[in-house]
């Protein structure tokens, strides 16, 4: 029986990664595993029908060694404190990996947005923000959109915080805002575009001999929300064949290829892509097992696990979602020679452009879209290069330039890209912790 506990899984991945770091103090390992602060908030909301409902929310700061906490707020009926803690830790490593001056944070509100009106969502957001108003801030903790939250949610958060903290430039308190309110061009597309950029750069390394570019690749996307649809469009524009996609209702397949723009139009009209003409309906489970070159899980966590990892027929998996592959599945995929680009690398485009937005807000500037996209591509390419170089150093058994020889590598074990990416991030946070000094 596989363990789907998010904290246990994140710690298992952490433990694998630290095997590739030399001279990591044991006391730091325990420090880096634990969150710095957990806020649990309960508050009442008046519904449109006059009734009152009690709402629970969470905001977790995992680490602030590099700077203010950074992480999205998700609205979902199944949000748990453990999930939010694990996601906050993931944000710490993601920020450290792409070298931006933020620590990891995450938030969650237990609610079902599909059953709430806009006015009810607004009241929930404003009350949650007011309860957190002394804990978030441009230099302390900076929220962003996540699952079932968007730029409108961020506008409400900003406005609430701004009313409670008058007389200051409060725009940097939240990212993912509407462009009209200081949001960055390209932020809405950033995560999906980042997925595309890291895939493009990875393929250029020629590890998959018959697929060194995106052009001609057969791509499957599980999850056709913001990230999945934007990444699908980017792959399509650059010559890939999108053979299957899915949303929460199910999926569609066409071996000849699908046009993401047509899919989006159908979904907007009918509420789901299921039933689209000239396609075969498939389930969210079946879509993962289709034969393809690139599989992009962009939906929920734990989608590829012990029971289905042996049935995956992709050459490359790109984790657009957070934690869609379990540690047990990681081992099986590695043994089968299936490459995987982990979430802290693959979906880091969102937090990267969030950082760009934060910088623009502090400088009272707004960069044009071309500048944002150029900076994003450069950052994603550089991060892939860093991870690949370190991975290659272990695989060929050579010392990596500018690195100490790693003495605690598991003997005979080929590292995964997840372990190498995590090891880079953990090592950076650990060194920064010691450089800052431990006091008093």
N, C-alpha and C positions, 0 to 999 in steps of 0.2 A: 504493500500500500504506500503510495507516494504522499509525501508531506507537502501541502500547498500553503503552509503558513508563510506569509511574506517575509517576516523577520528572519525565520529560520533559513529560508532560501537565500536571502541577501547575505546572511552571515556565512553560509556555505560557499557562496561565490567569493566573498571577502577572504575566507581562509585559503581558497585555492590561489587567489591572486598574491597573497603575501609570501607564498613560497618562492616568488620570483623577485623578491626584494631583499637586499642584503642589509644587515645591521639595523633592523627595525626593532626598537625597544619594546619589550613585552608590555610594559605599562601603557604605551601609546596604543597598542592594539585594542585594549579594552576601552580606552578613551574614544578611539575612532569608531568603535562599534555602537556606542551609546548616543542617544540624542541629547542635545544640550538643554532643551526646554520643550515641554509638552503642555499645550493649553487645551483644556476640554471645556466647551462652552455650551450651556443649555439656556435657551431663551424662548419666550412665547411669541407667537405671531397671530395676528387677527386675519382670518381668511375672508375672502370676498363675501361669503354667506353669513358673516358675523360670528362664526365659531372661532375658537382659539385652539391652536395646535402648538405643542411643544416641539422645538427643533434642537437637534444636537449638532455641534460642529467641532472641528479640531484644527489647530495650527501647531505644527511641529517645527522647531529649529534643530537641525542636526549638528551643524558646525558653522562657526563664523570666523575661522582662522584667516581666510583670505578676504573677508569683507561681509557685507550685510547678507542675511539669508535671502535666498531667491527660489521661488517655486510656485507652481500653480495652485489654484483652488478648484477642486472638482465637486460637482453636485451629483450625487448618485445614491439611490436607496440602500446600496450595499456597502457604502463606505465604512471602514472600521479604523480604529486608532492604529492598529497594527499595520494596516495597509499604508496609512499616511506616514508612519514612522519609516517604513521601508522605502517609500518614495522620496522622503526627505533625504535619506542617506544616498539614494541614487543621484539626487540633485547635487550633493556635495561632490561626488566623483565626476559627474558630468561637467560641472563648472571647472573643476581642477584639470580635467583632461583637455578641455578646449582653451584653457589658460585665460579665464576671465575672473575678475576680482570679486567673486561672490561665494558665499557658502551655500549649504543646502537647506531648503525649507520645503514645506508642503502643507496644504490645507484641504479640508474636506467638510462638506455639509451633507448630512443624511436627509435627502429629499429626492423625490421623483419629479424632474422638471416636466415630464410629459403629462403629469396630472395637475400642474400648477399654472395659474394664469400669469401674465406678465406682471400685473400689479402685486401678486403674491410673491413672485420671485424678487421683485424690487424690494419689498418689505423685508424678506429674509436676508437679502444681501446687505441692505443698509443696517439692519439690526446686528448682523454678524460683524460687520465692519466697525460699528460703534463699540461693540464689546471688545474688539481687538485694537481699538484706536491708539492705546498707549503701548502696544507691542509691535505694531508695524510702523514703517517710516522709511523715507528715502535713504537713510544711512543704517537702518537696523534690520528691516525685513520687508521685502518687496514682492507682493503677490503678482500673479499673471493668470491668464486663462488656462483651463485644463478641460477635462471631460465634462461636457454639458454646461460649460461657462464660455463666455465670448466677450467681444469688445464692449457690448452693452453692459455686461456684468462689471467689467473693469471701470466703465464710466461711472456707474453707481458707487463703486468702492472709492474712486478718486473723489467724487463730489462729497460723499459722506465724510471722508477724512479731511478734505479741504475746509469744510464747514466747521469741523471740530478743531482745526489747527490754522486759524486765519493769519494772514500777513506774511506768508512764506511761499516760496516756489515749491508747491507740493506735487507737481506733475511727476517727478521721479518716484513717487510712492508706489506706483503700480505700472506695469508694462502690459502691452497688448491692448492699449486704449484705442479708440477711434482716431484716425489721422487728424480729424478736426479738433481734437483735444490734446494734441501733442503725441499721438501715436506715431510709430515709424512706418513709412512705406515698406512693404514687403514683410511685415511682421505676421500677417495672417497666413502667408504662404511659406513662412520660413522653415517650419518643421518638415513639411513635405518636400521643399526644395533641398533641405539638408540631406534628407534620405536619398534623393537623387544624386547629389554631389558626391557623397561618400561611396555610393555604389559605383558611379562612373570612375572615381579615382582608384577604387579597389580593383576593378576589372582591368585597369591599365597596368596593374602589377603582373599580369599574365599567369596568375596561379591557376586560373581556369583556361587551359590552352585554347579551347575552341570558342571562348566567349571573352574577348578582350575589350569589347566595347558594348555599349547598351544597344546599339543598332542590331536588330534581328532577334534580340533576346525575347523569349516567351516569359511573360511576367504574370504572376497571380497576386492579387491584393485582397487580403481578408480585412474588411473594415473600410467602408467607403464614406467615412466622415471627412472632416477637414484634412487631416494628414493623408489618409489613404487616397482621397480623390485628387489632391494636388500632386502627390508623388506620381500617381498614375498618369496624370496629364503631362508631367515632365518626361516620364519614360516614353510616352506616346509621341510627344513632339520630337524626340530624339531617335525615333526609328524603332522602338521596341514594339512588340505585339502583346497587347493586354488580352489574355485569353480567358480570364475569369476574375470577377470581383464579387464581394458580398457586403451586405449590411446586416443590421440586427435581425432582419426578417428571413434572411437566407441569401443565396448567391445565384449568379448566372454564369454560364460557360458558353463560349463559342470558339472553336479551334482556329477559326479564320481571323479572329481578333475583334475587339470591341473598341469603340470610340468613347473615351471618358466623358467628353462633352455631351454626347447623346445620352449616355447613362445618367448624367447629372440632370439633364432636362426631364428625362422620364421619372427619375426619383422625385424631383421637385413637384411634378404633376400628380404622381400616384402615391407618394409617401414611401416607396421602396423600389429597388431595382428589380425585385422578383416579378416575373411575368413579362419582362421586356420581350417584344417580338424577336424572332430569329435567334433565340437563345435557349439553352437547356437549363432548367432550374436545378440547383444543387444545394446541399446544406453547408453550413459553416464548418462542419467537421470534414465533409468530403472535399471542400475546396483546398484544404491544407495538403491533401494527398495527391493532388493532380500532378502529372509530370510537367515540369517547367524548368526554366533556367534560373529564374529569380523568384523567390517567395517573399512577399512583404506582409508579415502579420502586423496589422495596424488597428487592431480592435482591443480586446481585453487581455489581461495577464493569464498565464498558465494555459495557453491554447495548444502549445506543443509540449507534450508530457511523456511520461514513461510508456503509456499505452499506445501512442500513435507516432512516436519519434522514429520507429523502425519502418513506418509506412511513408515517410516524407520522400518525395521524388524530385526535389529541387537540387540544383548545384550550389546555390547560394541563398542564405536566409538573411534578410535585412530587417532588424527589429525596429520597426517604426513605432510600435507601441512600447510601453514600459513593461518589462518582465514577461513577454509572451512565451518564453521558453524556460522550462524548469531546469534546475541543475542536473537532474537525472537524464532529461532529454539532451542536454548539452553533451553529456558523455557519449550517448548513443550516436548523436549526429557526428561528433568528432571521430568516433571509431569507424563510421561509414564514409568518412572523407568529405562530408558536407561542410562547407565554410559558413561561418556565421559572423555578421557584423553586429556587435552588441548594442543595446539601447543607449548606453552612455556615449557612444560614438554616433550611431545612426540617426538618432532623433535630437541631437544637440543643436540643430539649426534654430530651434525655437528660442532656447535660452541665449543663444549667441546674438540673435537680432533683438531680443529683449535687452541685452546689455547695450547694444547700439542705441536703442530707444532711450535708455537711462542716461547714456552719455549725451545724446542730443538734448534731452530735457534739462540737464544741468547747464549746458552751454546755451540754452535757448536757441537751438538750431533745428533745422529739419533737412536731412539729407535727401537727395532725390533717389528714385528707385534703383537706377543703375549703380549708384555708389553703394547702396545697401547690398545689392546682389553681388557686386564685385567683392566687397569685403567678406560676405558670407562664404562665397565659393573659395576664396583664398584661405579662410580660417578652416573650412572643412577639409580642403586638400591637405593643408599642413598637418592637421591632426591625424588623418589617415596615414600620411607619410611617417609620422612619428611612431605610431603604433606598428606599422608594417616593418619599419627599420628595427625596432626592438624585438618583434616577433621573429624576424629573419635571423637576428643575432643568436637567438636560442636554438632555432631549427638547424642552422649550419654549424653550431658549436663554436662560433667565433665571439671574441669579446666585442661588445658594442662600443663604438667610439664615445669617449667622454663618460663612460659608465664604469663603475667598479665591477669586478668579476662577481657574478652571482653565485653564492656558495650553498644556498639552500634550495636549489631547483630539484623538484622530484626526479629521481634518477629514471632515465628512459622514457619520461613522459613528455610528449609533444604539447606545448602550451596552446591554449585556445586564444583567439583574438580577444575574447572577453577577459580572460585572466591577465593578458598583457595590458590591455587598456586600463583595467582596474588597477593593476600594479603601478602603472605610471601615475594615475591619479592619487592613489593612496600614498605613494612615495612623496609626491609633491606636497600633500597636506601634512604629512609627518615631518618633513624637513622644515616647512614653514612654522609648524608648531614649536619646534626646538629653536629655530632662529628667533622667534618672538620672545622665547624664554618662558619658563614656567615659574610663576610667582603667586603668592609671596613666598 
